[in-house]
Amino acid sequence: MALLKAEITRRDLRPDDAIFVVDDGRPLIAPVYRKIGQQARAAILEAHEADSSLGRNISALRDVCIAAWLKNGDQSAAHIFLVAEWAGMSAPRLAERFTHCLRRPTPDEIPWERLEAAFALPDLSSEPVPTAVRRP
């Protein structure tokens, strides 16, 4: 992002201007973007990584990265704004798009009684001890 931001500043680009253009200034067409993306992934990823669902689609890889940034942070406003800057989007758009990463369960939503029952150990002192039966 830092390199792209520096290039945008250097070229004095407006929000609607294309960053990557053909020699005559026209924007690149979608097939060219796809081809460049495939070449970049092939140059960086192992063959099994490039063939995975994340390797085939650059936006999926980007989304996984953004989700990891959000989930691994403290989820303070400052962290969310920082992740939004890294992702190149506004904080409101980030919060809208990645709501699932920002939501934490409240104590009321966690079924504590069921969890305790599921992990409870049996009371071994009150149960009879099984004895082995030998057959002749």
C-alpha positions, 0 to 999 in steps of 0.5 A: 500500500505504501508503494501504491500511495507514493505512486498515486501522490507522485502522479497526482492521481484523483480517486477516479483515475486509473493507477495502471494504464496502457502506454497511451493512458487508457485503463487496462482491461480485465483480462490483462489484470487477470493475466498479470495476477496469474503471473504474479501468483505463479512467481510467488506461490508454490504450485499447490498454493496457486491451485488452491481456492485462495491462490486462484482468486486474489480477492479471496487471499486479500480478504483472508489477510484483512480478516486475520489482521482484524481478528488478531488485533485488539479491535480498538478503534485505532486498530480498525482504522489502521487495518482500514488504511492497510486495506485501502478502504474506509473504516465504515466500509471495512466494518460493513464488509468484515462485520463477522470479524469484529463481533465478539460473543457476549457473556449472555450468548455463551451457554456456560451451563452446557459447557460445564456439563459437557466438560464435567468429569464423572464423580469416581468416588460414588461409582462402583469399581468394575471388576474383571470377570474371568471365564474358565 
